[in-house]
Amino acid sequence: MKLNDLVPLAIDTLREPRDVAARLIAMDIGLPVLWTALSLAAVLNAMLFSFNLIMFPSSFPLPALFYNPIVYAIVMAGGMVLTMHLLTWLGSKMGGQGRLADVTVVLVWLQYLRLAAQLVLMILTMLVPVVAVLATLAVAFYSLWLLLNFLDVAHRFTSLGKTALLLVFSVIGITIGLSVLMAFLGVPVPEAS
């Protein structure tokens, strides 16, 4: 795949997510390449988030990790690795056939699309803040739709309801896993109310 293939693939993702997910999985990209792509996505995400904090300071206090791009990137990468393993393992327990590479390739691709969307939303926030709020909601819901379809294809479920259940179980597991990771890094975990 070449760099100039990415824009048409991104457009196809928005129109035909299931087809793109199947195409990505069929590429059979090795895990070492996917881990590198995931690491780059975490670094780019941390840079964009840090820039966003500078441009639009938060009106409420955030945990210290959000202000340190290196720690943020490590937590982000750790969270993504945990997510991919958990979605693969839980999916297999629910009868899914997705390999770790299948789940990883679709999630890494979605991560890059999310980065592009965040960049566009940040620019939109500077130009037309009211439209940016509506666009952010639209992106959030459409991202969830893409995620459901991508995971459904990766695990060969053919049932978005089953995939939604997989996501619910994964969110619970990820919350627990990230709490442990943050505690390991010495970041205070917010109390549950």
C-alpha positions, -999 to 999 in steps of 0.1 A, spaced: 0 0 0 13 34 -9 7 68 8 -16 80 -20 -38 49 -14 -47 61 21 -72 89 11 -93 67 -11 -92 39 15 -104 65 42 -132 76 19 -141 39 12 -141 33 50 -168 59 55 -189 45 27 -183 7 29 -167 -1 63 -173 -38 61 -156 -41 27 -126 -20 39 -123 -41 71 -122 -73 50 -96 -57 26 -74 -47 56 -76 -81 71 -68 -98 37 -36 -78 35 -23 -100 63 0 -74 77 24 -88 103 22 -79 139 56 -62 141 45 -37 114 11 -33 132 29 -26 166 50 0 149 20 16 134 2 15 167 32 32 185 33 59 159 -5 65 163 0 68 201 28 94 196 8 114 171 -22 113 193 -2 125 223 12 154 202 -22 164 189 -37 162 223 -9 183 238 -14 209 210 -51 208 217 -45 215 254 -23 245 245 -49 259 220 -79 252 242 -70 250 279 -92 228 300 -116 246 323 -114 218 348 -83 201 363 -70 171 344 -47 143 358 -10 151 355 -6 124 328 -25 146 303 1 173 306 30 150 299 30 139 262 55 111 268 35 96 297 3 102 278 17 83 247 28 54 269 -6 51 286 -23 55 252 -2 28 236 -7 5 266 -44 11 265 -45 2 228 -25 -30 232 -47 -40 261 -78 -32 240 -66 -53 211 -57 -83 232 -89 -81 252 -111 -77 221 -94 -107 205 -96 -129 236 -132 -119 245 -143 -123 209 -129 -158 208 -148 -167 240 -179 -154 223 -173 -176 192 -154 -151 171 -127 -162 147 -106 -131 146 -69 -133 152 -49 -107 171 -36 -94 137 -71 -91 124 -84 -71 153 -52 -50 155 -52 -40 118 -88 -27 119 -83 -9 152 -50 7 141 -66 19 109 -95 34 129 -70 51 152 -55 69 122 -89 79 110 -97 92 145 -65 113 144 -75 128 111 -110 135 124 -96 151 156 -74 174 135 -103 185 113 -125 191 145 -97 211 161 -95 234 130 -133 236 129 -133 246 166 -110 275 158 -132 286 128 -168 278 138 -171 265 174 -209 259 172 -206 237 141 -176 219 157 -197 208 187 -223 192 163 -196 177 142 -179 162 173 -212 144 182 -216 132 146 -180 119 145 -184 101 179 -216 83 168 -202 74 133 -169 62 149 -189 38 171 -207 26 140 -174 20 122 -159 2 152 -189 -21 154 -187 -30 118 -149 -34 118 -150 -57 148 -179 -77 134 -160 -84 102 -127 -91 122 -145 -117 143 -168 -130 116 -198 -126 139 -223 -113 113 -243 -98 142 -238 -62 153 -257 -71 185 -231 -97 195 -204 -72 186 -220 -45 208 -220 -70 236 -183 -77 230 -177 -39 233 -196 -37 266 -176 -65 281 -144 -50 267 -151 -15 282 -154 -31 316 -121 -50 311 -103 -20 297 -114 2 326 -100 -23 350 -68 -28 330 -61 10 325 -67 15 362 -40 -11 370 -17 5 343 -22 40 357 -15 28 393 16 10 380 28 43 365 20 61 397 -9 81 383 -37 86 408 -68 68 398 -100 89 402 -123 76 428 -155 60 416 -187 78 428 
